Amino acid sequence: MNTIEINGESVPASEASALIRMLCNDAKKFAGEFHNQNRSVKFRANWPNEYLFADANWKTFIEAVRAMYAERLGDPKTPPTDARKMHLAIVLWTKMEGMVAPDPRLQLKPNTQQFVGDKFENHKIVDAFGKQSNTFMELLMSSAAATERFH
């Protein structure tokens, strides 16, 4: 049986995988919460579906999950089995991060202006960039239409 050594404890690979999935799913929950906040019209045009947004952008919320786990680890009311899982998930994720190039994504955390959104900023986004989606398919179609006009 494959195991991973963490702080002198042998963790089965299947449990390690489940712990990483737990962390990723919690990051997706934060992404879903972010989606449901005060986002711009352009954001909504690009990401009308909360689940698609969460699937594509969950890595932006890893630090929020780590902070939540750390806070819960410091809470004496946290059951020891949950504390063990959260601790191991943080350690495993950190080990995985050390094996690849750093992820350049901006990390967003709840209870910040970036997470909640700003109505004034949303209006500025619309003024500067419009309300239309900027999906690849639309960009592709608009460049194809532009090519037809000039040829």
Secondary structure, 3 states (H helix, E strand, C coil): CCEEEECCEEEEHHHHHHHHHHHHHHHHHHHHHHHCCCCCHHHHHHCCCHHHHHHHHHHHHHHHHHHHHHHHHCCCCCCHHHHHHHHHHHHHHHHHHCCCCCCCCCCCCCCCHHHHCCHHHHHHHHHHHCCCCCCHHHHHHHHHHHHHHHC
